[in-house]
Amino acid sequence: MSAPFVRPPAAGSTPGVLQIFTDQVTIKLSSAETGGTYTMLTGLTPPQGGPPLHKHLADSETFYVLSGEFVFELDGVIHQAGPGSTVHIPAGVAHLYQCVSEEPGEVLLVVQPGGLDDFFIELDALLKAHSEPPMPAIAALHEKFGMELLGPPLAAR
């Protein structure tokens, strides 16, 4: 069990904001801080930004939209999600999202069990080490963390 704490609003559990493709990700609670039970992150996504199509084999994700308008594709079905919307994605569901508002959108993301924070830390380092995203290495990193990379982001289709 970790000790209770209060973290200031702008702070995260990592030294800085992680750059994950177009998104800026801040780890609010790391897997280590929750005994591996969950990870909590915030993500700031620019207009037309969002991750590639992928699925988690063992992780469930729950997004809470703080600002902006998003489109989520869940197993091929498109859903609109604006401020106050909750999007739950059980393990095994192929998904992606895209910010469709004119301003950046922000989400709060809880992933259960924990560990996605470690993926983001490694992905941030991998992306910073290359001028172009090394897709074979990115796919291997997804596999290492129990995910499958299935296709491009919505904006690239």
N, C-alpha and C positions, 0 to 999 in steps of 0.2 A: 504494500500500500504506500502510495506517495503521501507526502504531507500536504495539507491544504495550502492554497496560495491564491493571491489575486494578481493578475497580470494587467498592466495598463492597456487601454484600448488600442493603441498603435503598435504594441509590442507583440512579438511572436516568440516561439521557443527556439528559433534559429537565428543566426546573426543578421540575417537580412531577408529581403524578399527574393523568392526564387522565380526565375524566368523560365516558364514552361511553354515553349512555342510562343504563342501570342499572349498567354495569360501570366499574370503576376500572382503567385501563390504565397501565402503566409501561413506557416504552421502555427496554429493557436494552441493546440495540445498535441504533443508528440505521443507516439505509441509507447515510448519509454515512460512518459509521465502518467499514463493510464494503465500501466501493467500489461500492455498489449491488447487491452479490450477494445479500444477504438482510437481513432485519430480525428482531430477537428481542424479544419483549414478554412481560410477564406480565399476566394479567387476573384480577381478583377480581370474581366474579359473585355477587350476592345470591340467596337462594332465589327461584325462579320468574323470575329475570332471564335475559337473553340477547338477542342481536341479532335483527333482522328477517331473514326469508328473503332470501337474496341469492346471487349467484355472482360469482366473479372470472374475468375473461376470460383473463388471462395469468398470474396468481399461483397458486402452490400453497401450501397451508397445512398445517402439521403441529402438532397440539396434543398436549401431554403433560399429563395431569391430575395435578396436585400434591396436591390435596385436594378433598373433596366428591364428589358424585355428579352426573353430567350425562347428559342425553339429547341425542344428535346426530341430526339428520335430514339424510340425505345422498341427494339425488335421490329424495326421498319415502320412504325407508326409515329407520326409527327404530333407533338403536343405543344401548345403555347403555355408559357409560364412567365408571369409578371411578378412584380413585388408582392410578397406575402405568399407566393405559391410554394408548395412543398412537392418535391419530386423524389419518389422512392424507387430505387433500382436494385432489385435483388440480384444476387450472384447469378451469373449465367446469361444475363440479358445483354444483347448487343446494343450499344448506345453511343451517342455523342450529343453535344449541344452546340448552339451557336448564339451569340448575342446579336439580336436583330434590331436593337434600338440605335438611335443616332449617337448616344453617349455610351461610355463603357457601362457594363453591368457588373454587379457584385453578387456573389453567392456565398453562403455559409455551407460547408460540406462536412458531414460526419460519415466516416467510413468504419465499418465494423466487420471483422476485427481490425486492430491497428496494424500499421506497417506501410500504408501508402505514403506516409511522410518520408520513409527511407527511399522509396522509389523516386519521389519527386526530388530529393536531394541528389541522388545519383544521376537522374535525368538532367537536372540543371547543370551539373558538372560536365556531363557528356556534351550537351548542347553548347556550352561555353567553350569547349575545347575544339570545336569544329566550325568552319565558316558556313557550311551547309549541313543540315541535319543528316547524320549517318544512319539511314533507315535500317540497314541490317543490324547495327548495334542497338538501335532503339527497339527493334522487334525482339532482340535477344534479352534486353532489359525487361521488356514486358513479360516475357516468358519466365525470367528469373523471379518475378514478383507475382506469378500466378495470373497473368493476363494474356489475352490474345489481341494482337493488333490486326484489325479486319479490313480497314480501308481508310480513305482520305477524310479530312474534315468536310463538313457540309459545304463550305465555301469553295472547295476545290472540285466539286462534282459538276 
